[in-house]
Amino acid sequence: MVDSRYTRISRKWVGFVTAIWVQSIAGNNYTFANYSQELKSVMHYNQVQLNNLGVAKDVGKSFGLFAGLLADRLPTWLILLIGAVEGAVGYGTQYLVVSQTIRPPSYWQMCVVLCMGGNSTTWMNTAVLVTCMRNFPRSRGTVTGTLKGYIGLSTAIFTQLCTALFTSEASSFLLLLTILPAIVCCSAIIFLTEVPASASHDEDVEEQAGFTIINWISLALALYLLTFTVLEFFFPLSSLQFKLFAVVLLLFLIAPLVVPLKLILRIYNDDKSSPVSPDATAITKPLLEETSDNVVPQTDASQGVLTQVEKGSRADSKLDATTADDREVSKSVEEYKFPSLGEDHNLTEALLTIEFWLLFFTFLCGIGTGITAINNLGQIGEAQGFADVSIFISLISIWGFFGRVGAGAVSEYYVKKAAIPRPLWMAISQIFLLMGYIMFAMAAPGSLYVGSIVVGICYGVHISITVPTASELFGLKHFGMLYNFLILNIPLGSFLFSGMLAGWLYDREASKVPHLSTILVKKIFSTAADFVALGESVDPPKCVGSHCFRSVFIVMAGMCAFGILLNVVLILRIRPLYQDLYGPNGSVERKRRMQPKSR
């Protein structure tokens, strides 16, 4: 019993730390800007072709449904291995192309390569998120916030490590993207496995203490990255300073190991200071929990009285014999019973519920508009007179981390203290997101700084809240598939709000003012034929001023208001479930179903 508990807790926490490491390198899908210019130069692409490669990279996320489907059927190590191999092939090919080691492939082949690189992260994310939520089912919000937070920091971690250890060259960066994720995933294959969840209140308290320590370490890491990024932006740093930064960064990433080490030492010292005999261990907790009605005082077996162990064993055998036939008769009926909220749903069953679509569309209203602001940040800054928008990208990234970790911890605290449904925090974040879009539309002095912080926080909140909410509504058994279906909102929102809405409204505003290059060309070339022949070399019209994106942000603010309404409806519908799951008078059967079932 002691060895089993020792092994279970150590495996669970060491697995969570390795999951953090995987997430720290699983954000490679956001690093395209770091090497895209070199790829464009080597392959002799125009800007349209380069943008389409970026789309191919994002399309890789859409194939995450395959990862979700197989995550419910294959072991964790195999899911991680698939992601590692796919990433090594995808980014390794790009490295060979950029370093001019191989002959450049055709354009469609490059699209496939980037799609593979983008898809590799879905396997990594699915493996660690599903496994850790099953290992810590009573801390779903904290688990999601922490793991998703490290994805938000992974771009900065990659960029700074590459600059410190190698150079800022694109080929070195791609080499790091090829090797480092494969190494980390191979280490995670050894340590990240499904482990039985905590079985006592004391273990729950230990878990919360462990997550608190890890969250403080994560917060310190985020502040460290933010400070270094700001210093690098304003002051030139030497090679030695970059190397010192890399050493401290690696120490921050290793630091979460203090939690499993602390728990292991505590268990060892407790067991050493208070030894328990095997006979006493065998008759304690499980019998008191499972057969409390049949407990009798234990006496000497030689006096003809059954011991507690013997009574429990015979009662269990009798119960098994009398209920075996009933289970067979009811089995076929239970197989066709539609699950209620809080029970395990497969994707088809979840799609038939109103709650799933309320969650899906409110997530779309927040995450879709958020990704639009992020994707168009360069043009938004240019329209408002900023030549360099890197500081705003850093603000969104760092504050996105705070939003993810903070939302996970806060929602976990209040759901256990007062059974408050998690979507309440998503609704609150959408109120602030609406205000942020209004600030963007007004283009007041400093609005881009404040707006970037607001968008970063709220974008992170949506990701951290939606994931555990889905697991509580529809269970963990098929969670891999449900998770990957929900995150289709990211490419879908990018297409609807960024590709269609923002592009069309921006072009409409730009077309209201005659473009200078067009006027000059028309004066020089008198014939229409000459003008058409030169058409491709004329720069597209650009819009300068606060009016350029005003219509976009007004529409997105309206979408946030619609998302708030959907959230309110969702909260009212699922409040009884949260009272059952977390309330003091909740259903014992409901709480039992919170435990993950084996695949």
C-alpha positions in Angstrom: 0.0 0.0 0.0 2.8 2.4 0.9 4.8 1.6 -2.2 1.7 1.9 -4.4 0.8 5.3 -3.0 4.5 6.4 -3.3 4.7 5.3 -6.9 1.3 6.8 -7.9 1.9 10.3 -6.5 5.5 10.5 -7.8 4.4 9.3 -11.3 1.5 11.7 -11.4 3.5 14.8 -10.4 6.6 14.0 -12.4 4.3 13.5 -15.4 2.7 16.9 -14.9 6.1 18.6 -14.8 7.1 16.8 -18.1 3.7 18.0 -19.5 4.7 21.6 -18.6 7.9 21.0 -20.6 6.0 19.7 -23.6 3.7 22.8 -23.5 6.7 25.0 -23.3 7.8 23.8 -26.7 4.4 23.1 -28.2 3.7 26.7 -29.3 5.9 26.3 -32.4 2.9 27.0 -34.5 3.1 30.7 -33.4 6.7 31.2 -34.5 6.2 31.5 -38.3 7.1 35.2 -38.2 10.6 34.3 -36.9 11.7 32.6 -40.1 9.1 33.4 -42.8 11.1 36.2 -44.4 14.1 33.9 -44.9 11.8 31.2 -46.3 10.3 33.8 -48.7 13.8 34.8 -49.9 15.2 31.3 -50.4 12.0 30.0 -52.2 11.6 33.3 -54.2 7.9 33.6 -53.1 5.8 36.7 -53.3 3.8 37.9 -50.3 0.6 36.1 -51.4 2.4 32.8 -51.6 4.0 33.3 -48.2 0.6 34.2 -46.7 -0.9 31.0 -48.1 1.9 29.0 -46.5 0.9 30.6 -43.2 -2.7 29.5 -43.9 -1.5 25.9 -44.6 0.3 26.0 -41.2 -2.9 27.0 -39.5 -4.9 24.4 -41.4 -2.8 21.8 -39.7 -4.8 22.6 -36.5 -8.0 21.6 -38.2 -6.7 18.1 -38.5 -6.5 17.9 -34.7 -9.7 15.9 -34.8 -7.6 12.9 -35.7 -5.5 13.4 -32.6 -8.6 13.7 -30.5 -10.1 10.6 -32.0 -7.0 8.5 -31.4 -6.3 9.9 -28.0 -9.4 8.1 -26.7 -8.1 4.8 -28.2 -4.2 4.9 -28.1 -1.8 5.2 -25.2 -0.3 8.6 -24.3 3.2 7.6 -25.4 2.1 6.8 -28.9 0.2 10.1 -29.3 3.3 12.0 -28.2 5.5 9.9 -30.5 3.3 10.8 -33.5 3.5 14.5 -32.7 7.3 14.3 -32.3 7.9 12.5 -35.6 5.5 14.7 -37.5 7.1 17.9 -36.1 10.6 16.6 -36.8 9.7 15.9 -40.4 7.7 19.2 -40.9 10.2 21.6 -39.4 13.3 19.5 -40.4 12.3 19.8 -44.0 11.9 23.6 -43.6 15.4 23.7 -42.0 17.0 21.8 -44.9 15.3 24.2 -47.4 16.2 27.4 -45.6 19.8 26.2 -45.0 19.9 25.3 -48.7 21.0 21.7 -47.9 18.4 20.3 -50.3 16.8 21.5 -53.5 13.6 23.4 -52.7 10.5 21.3 -53.2 7.5 22.4 -55.2 5.0 24.9 -53.7 2.3 22.4 -52.9 4.9 20.2 -51.2 5.9 23.1 -49.0 2.2 23.6 -48.1 2.1 20.0 -47.0 5.3 20.3 -45.0 4.0 23.4 -43.1 0.7 21.7 -42.5 2.5 18.8 -40.9 4.5 21.1 -38.7 1.3 22.9 -37.6 -0.5 19.6 -37.0 2.3 18.2 -34.8 1.3 20.5 -32.0 -2.2 19.2 -31.8 -0.9 15.7 -31.0 1.3 17.1 -28.2 -1.4 19.3 -26.8 -4.0 16.6 -26.9 -1.8 14.0 -25.2 -0.7 16.2 -22.3 -4.0 17.9 -21.7 -6.2 14.8 -21.7 -3.8 12.8 -19.6 -3.3 15.5 -17.0 -7.0 16.2 -16.7 -7.6 12.5 -16.1 -4.8 12.4 -13.5 -6.2 15.5 -11.7 -9.9 15.5 -12.3 -10.7 17.6 -9.2 -8.4 20.4 -10.4 -9.3 20.7 -14.1 -9.3 24.5 -14.2 -5.9 24.8 -12.6 -4.5 22.1 -14.9 -5.8 23.8 -18.0 -4.7 27.2 -17.0 -1.2 26.2 -16.2 -0.6 24.0 -19.3 -2.2 26.5 -21.7 -0.3 29.3 -20.0 3.0 27.7 -20.9 1.9 27.4 -24.5 1.5 31.2 -24.4 5.1 31.6 -23.2 6.6 29.0 -25.6 7.1 31.5 -28.4 9.2 33.8 -26.2 11.0 30.7 -24.8 11.9 29.4 -28.2 13.0 32.8 -29.6 15.2 33.8 -26.6 16.8 30.3 -26.3 17.7 30.3 -30.0 19.2 33.8 -29.7 21.1 32.9 -26.6 22.4 29.5 -27.6 22.9 30.0 -31.3 22.1 33.1 -33.3 19.0 34.8 -34.5 19.4 33.2 -37.9 16.3 31.5 -39.3 18.1 28.2 -40.1 19.3 27.9 -36.5 15.8 28.6 -35.2 14.3 25.9 -37.5 17.0 23.5 -36.3 15.9 24.1 -32.7 12.3 23.6 -33.7 13.2 20.3 -35.3 15.3 18.9 -32.4 14.1 20.3 -29.1 10.4 19.2 -29.3 11.4 15.7 -30.3 13.8 15.4 -27.3 11.2 16.8 -24.9 8.4 14.5 -26.2 10.7 11.4 -26.0 11.3 12.3 -22.3 7.6 12.8 -21.7 6.9 9.4 -23.2 8.8 7.8 -20.3 7.1 9.8 -17.5 3.7 11.0 -18.7 1.1 8.2 -18.1 -2.4 8.0 -16.8 -2.4 7.5 -13.0 -5.4 6.9 -10.6 -6.8 10.2 -9.3 -6.5 11.2 -5.6 -8.5 9.0 -3.3 -8.6 11.2 -0.1 -9.1 14.7 1.1 -5.5 14.9 2.2 -4.3 14.2 -1.3 -6.6 16.9 -2.6 -5.1 19.4 -0.2 -1.6 18.3 -1.3 -2.6 18.8 -4.9 -3.8 22.3 -4.3 -0.6 23.2 -2.5 1.5 21.7 -5.4 -0.4 23.7 -8.0 0.0 26.9 -5.9 3.8 26.4 -5.9 3.9 25.7 -9.7 1.7 28.8 -10.4 4.0 31.0 -8.4 7.0 29.7 -10.4 5.0 30.2 -13.6 4.2 33.8 -12.6 7.9 34.5 -11.9 8.9 33.0 -15.2 6.4 35.2 -17.1 7.7 38.3 -15.3 11.2 37.3 -16.1 10.5 36.9 -19.8 8.6 40.2 -19.8 11.4 42.1 -18.1 14.0 40.6 -20.5 11.9 41.3 -23.5 11.5 45.0 -22.5 15.2 45.4 -21.8 16.1 43.8 -25.1 13.8 46.1 -26.9 15.3 49.3 -25.4 19.0 48.3 -24.7 21.5 46.2 -26.8 22.5 43.1 -24.9 25.8 41.1 -25.2 26.2 37.5 -26.1 27.2 36.7 -22.5 24.0 38.4 -21.1 21.9 36.2 -23.5 23.7 33.1 -22.3 23.1 34.0 -18.6 19.5 34.6 -19.5 19.3 31.1 -21.0 20.7 29.5 -17.9 18.2 31.2 -15.6 15.4 30.3 -18.0 16.3 26.6 -17.9 16.4 26.8 -14.1 12.8 28.3 -14.2 11.7 25.4 -16.3 13.3 22.8 -14.0 12.0 24.5 -10.9 8.5 22.8 -10.9 10.3 19.5 -10.1 10.4 20.8 -6.5 6.7 19.8 -6.1 7.1 16.0 -6.8 10.3 16.0 -4.8 8.7 17.6 -1.8 5.7 15.3 -1.8 7.9 12.2 -2.2 10.1 13.2 0.7 7.1 14.0 2.8 5.5 10.6 2.1 8.8 8.8 2.8 9.3 10.6 6.2 5.7 10.1 7.3 5.9 6.4 6.5 9.3 6.1 8.2 8.2 7.8 11.4 4.8 6.0 11.8 5.1 2.4 10.5 1.9 0.5 10.1 1.6 -3.3 10.3 0.4 -5.1 7.1 -2.6 -6.5 8.9 -3.8 -3.2 10.1 -3.3 -1.6 6.7 -5.4 -4.3 5.0 -8.5 -3.6 7.0 -8.8 0.2 7.1 -10.1 2.7 4.6 -11.5 0.7 1.6 -13.8 -1.3 3.9 -15.0 1.6 5.9 -15.9 3.4 2.6 -17.5 0.6 0.7 -19.2 -1.6 3.3 -19.8 0.8 6.2 -23.2 -0.7 6.8 -21.7 -4.2 7.4 -18.9 -3.2 9.8 -18.8 -5.2 13.0 -16.3 -5.0 15.8 -13.3 -7.2 15.0 -12.6 -10.0 17.5 -10.5 -13.0 17.7 -11.4 -15.4 14.9 -10.8 -18.4 17.2 -13.9 -17.4 19.1 -16.1 -18.0 16.1 -16.8 -14.4 15.2 -16.1 -13.2 11.6 -13.5 -10.5 11.3 -14.3 -7.3 9.4 -12.2 -8.5 6.4 -14.0 -11.9 6.2 -17.4 -10.3 6.5 -16.7 -7.8 3.8 -15.3 -10.5 1.5 -18.3 -12.7 1.9 -20.7 -9.8 1.5 -19.0 -8.8 -1.7 -19.1 -12.3 -3.0 -22.8 -12.7 -2.3 -23.5 -9.3 -3.8 -21.6 -10.2 -7.0 -23.5 -13.5 -7.3 -27.0 -11.9 -6.8 -26.4 -9.0 -9.1 -24.6 -10.6 -12.0 -27.8 -11.6 -13.8 -29.3 -8.2 -13.2 -26.3 -6.5 -14.8 -26.6 -8.7 -17.8 -30.3 -7.9 -18.2 -29.8 -4.2 -17.8 -26.6 -3.9 -19.9 -28.3 -3.6 -23.2 -30.7 -1.0 -21.9 -27.9 1.1 -20.4 -25.9 1.0 -23.7 -28.7 2.9 -25.5 -29.5 5.3 -22.7 -28.7 8.9 -23.8 -26.3 10.4 -21.2 -27.3 13.3 -19.1 -25.0 16.4 -18.4 -22.1 15.4 -16.3 -21.8 11.9 -17.7 -19.5 10.8 -20.5 -20.6 11.9 -24.0 -19.1 10.9 -27.3 -18.9 13.7 -29.9 -22.2 12.7 -31.6 -24.0 12.7 -28.2 -22.5 16.1 -27.3 -23.5 17.6 -30.6 -27.1 16.8 -29.9 -27.2 19.0 -26.8 -28.0 22.6 -26.6 -25.3 23.2 -24.0 -22.6 22.1 -26.4 -23.6 24.6 -29.0 -24.0 27.4 -26.5 -20.5 26.7 -25.3 -19.2 26.4 -28.9 -20.7 29.7 -30.1 -19.8 31.8 -27.1 -16.2 30.5 -27.4 -16.3 31.5 -31.1 -17.5 35.1 -30.2 -14.5 35.5 -27.9 -11.7 33.5 -29.4 -12.7 34.3 -33.0 -12.7 38.1 -32.5 -9.5 37.8 -30.3 -7.6 36.0 -33.0 -8.7 38.7 -35.5 -7.2 41.5 -33.4 -4.0 39.5 -33.0 -3.7 38.7 -36.8 -4.3 42.3 -37.8 -2.2 43.9 -35.1 0.4 44.9 -37.7 -2.0 46.8 -39.9 -3.8 48.2 -36.8 -0.6 49.7 -35.6 0.4 50.9 -39.0 -3.0 52.7 -39.4 -2.4 54.4 -36.1 1.1 55.5 -37.0 3.3 52.8 -35.3 6.2 51.6 -37.4 7.0 48.7 -35.0 4.3 46.7 -33.3 6.5 44.1 -31.6 5.9 45.5 -28.2 2.2 45.0 -28.6 2.7 41.4 -29.7 4.8 40.9 -26.6 2.1 42.4 -24.4 -0.6 40.1 -25.9 1.6 37.1 -25.4 2.6 37.8 -21.8 -0.8 39.0 -20.6 -2.4 36.0 -22.4 -0.3 33.9 -20.1 -1.7 35.7 -17.0 -5.2 35.3 -18.4 -4.8 31.6 -18.8 -3.2 30.8 -15.5 -5.3 33.3 -13.5 -8.6 32.2 -15.0 -7.8 28.5 -14.3 -6.9 29.2 -10.6 -9.8 31.6 -9.9 -12.4 29.5 -11.5 -11.1 26.4 -9.6 -11.3 28.2 -6.3 -14.8 29.5 -6.7 -16.2 26.4 -8.3 -15.2 24.5 -5.2 -16.1 27.2 -2.7 -19.5 28.2 -4.0 -20.2 25.9 -7.0 -20.1 28.9 -9.4 -20.2 27.8 -13.0 -17.0 28.4 -14.8 -18.6 30.2 -17.8 -19.4 33.2 -15.5 -15.7 34.2 -15.8 -15.9 33.9 -19.5 -18.9 36.2 -19.6 -17.0 38.7 -17.4 -14.0 38.6 -19.7 -16.2 39.2 -22.7 -17.5 42.4 -21.0 -13.9 43.6 -20.7 -13.2 42.4 -24.3 -16.1 44.5 -25.6 -14.7 47.5 -23.8 -11.3 46.8 -25.3 -12.7 46.8 -28.8 -14.5 50.1 -28.2 -11.1 51.5 -27.1 -9.5 50.2 -30.3 -12.3 51.8 -32.3 -11.9 55.2 -30.6 -8.1 55.0 -31.2 -7.5 57.3 -28.2 -3.8 57.9 -27.2 -2.5 54.8 -25.4 -5.5 52.7 -26.5 -3.4 50.3 -28.4 -1.3 49.5 -25.3 -4.3 49.0 -23.1 -6.3 47.2 -25.8 -3.4 44.8 -26.3 -3.3 43.9 -22.6 -7.1 43.4 -22.5 -7.2 41.2 -25.6 -4.3 39.1 -24.3 -6.0 38.5 -20.9 -9.4 37.8 -22.3 -8.1 35.5 -25.1 -6.3 33.5 -22.4 -9.4 33.4 -20.1 -11.6 31.9 -22.9 -9.1 29.1 -23.5 -8.7 28.3 -19.8 -12.4 28.3 -19.1 -13.8 26.5 -22.1 -11.6 23.4 -21.8 -12.5 22.4 -18.2 -16.2 23.4 -18.7 -16.5 21.0 -21.6 -15.0 18.2 -19.5 -17.5 18.8 -16.7 -20.5 18.9 -19.0 -19.5 16.0 -21.2 -17.0 13.9 -19.2 -13.4 12.9 -19.8 -13.8 9.5 -21.5 -14.0 11.1 -25.0 -12.5 14.4 -24.1 -9.8 14.3 -26.7 -12.3 14.4 -29.5 -14.5 17.0 -27.9 -11.5 19.3 -27.2 -10.2 19.2 -30.7 -13.7 19.9 -32.1 -14.0 23.0 -29.9 -10.6 24.4 -30.9 -11.8 24.4 -34.5 -13.1 27.8 -33.4 -9.6 29.2 -33.8 -9.2 28.6 -37.6 -13.0 29.1 -38.1 -12.9 32.4 -36.2 -9.8 33.5 -38.1 -11.5 32.8 -41.4 -14.8 34.5 -40.6 -13.7 37.5 -38.6 -10.2 38.1 -39.9 -10.2 36.8 -43.5 -13.7 37.9 -44.5 -14.9 40.6 -42.1 -11.8 42.6 -41.3 -10.3 42.3 -44.8 -13.5 43.4 -46.5 -14.2 46.3 -44.2 -10.5 47.5 -44.3 -10.4 47.4 -48.1 -13.7 49.4 -48.2 -12.2 52.1 -46.0 -9.0 52.2 -48.0 -10.9 52.5 -51.3 -12.6 55.7 -50.1 -9.4 57.6 -50.6 -7.6 57.5 -54.0 -4.3 55.6 -53.6 -1.2 57.8 -54.4 0.6 55.2 -56.4 -2.5 54.6 -58.5 -2.8 58.3 -59.3 0.9 58.6 -60.3 0.7 55.5 -62.5 -2.4 56.8 -64.3 -0.7 60.1 -65.1 2.4 58.3 -66.5 0.7 55.6 -68.5 -2.0 57.1 -70.8 -3.4 53.9 -72.3 -5.6 51.4 -70.4 -3.6 48.5 -71.8 -0.3 49.8 -70.3 -2.0 50.4 -67.0 -3.4 46.9 -66.9 -0.1 45.4 -67.8 1.5 47.2 -64.8 -1.4 46.3 -62.5 0.4 43.6 -60.6 3.3 45.9 -59.6 1.1 48.6 -58.1 0.9 48.4 -54.3 -2.5 47.6 -52.8 -4.2 50.6 -51.3 -3.4 51.3 -47.6 -5.5 53.0 -45.1 -4.2 55.4 -42.5 -6.2 56.8 -39.6 -8.5 55.7 -36.8 -11.3 55.1 -39.1 -9.6 52.1 -40.9 -10.6 49.5 -38.4 -13.4 51.3 -36.6 -16.2 49.3 -38.3 -14.3 46.1 -37.7 -14.1 46.7 -33.9 -17.7 47.9 -33.7 -18.9 44.6 -35.3 -16.6 42.6 -33.0 -17.9 44.5 -30.0 -21.4 43.5 -31.1 -20.3 39.9 -31.4 -19.0 40.0 -27.8 -22.4 41.4 -26.6 -24.0 38.4 -28.3 -21.5 36.1 -26.7 -22.4 37.5 -23.3 -26.1 36.7 -23.9 -25.2 33.2 -24.9 -23.1 32.8 -21.7 -25.9 33.9 -19.5 -28.2 31.3 -21.0 -25.5 28.6 -20.7 -24.9 29.6 -17.0 -28.6 29.3 -16.2 -28.9 25.9 -17.8 -25.9 24.3 -16.2 -26.1 25.8 -12.7 -28.0 22.8 -11.3 -25.3 20.5 -12.6 -22.5 22.5 -10.8 -24.6 22.4 -7.6 -24.7 18.7 -7.9 -21.0 18.4 -8.7 -19.5 20.8 -6.3 -22.3 21.9 -3.9 -22.4 20.7 -0.3 -25.7 19.0 -0.9 -24.8 17.7 -4.3 -25.5 14.2 -5.6 -22.9 11.6 -4.5 -23.5 9.7 -7.8 -22.8 12.9 -9.8 -19.5 13.4 -7.9 -18.5 9.8 -8.5 -18.9 10.3 -12.2 -16.4 13.2 -12.1 -13.7 10.5 -11.8 -12.3 9.5 -15.2 -13.0 6.1 -16.6 -10.5 3.9 -18.2 -10.2 4.0 -22.0 
